[in-house]
Amino acid sequence: MFDDKVFLVSFLSNVVVAALIVFLGDQLGVGSQMSTGVVVVLGIRIFSNAAAIRRHLFKA
């Protein structure tokens, strides 16, 4: 079942987390030093943790 609140909160939080990952990666210059697999796994874990925090805080 589609819920507008869940969609909006999820979308906005994922955009913020993605922007932070890109910003930090650019600032640290780790793009050339880390393998793609490590970046993908790290990103998945960050998004899943952020989603759990979001669900806890916003009940969404």
Order of alpha helices (4+ residues) and beta strands (2+ residues): alpha-alpha
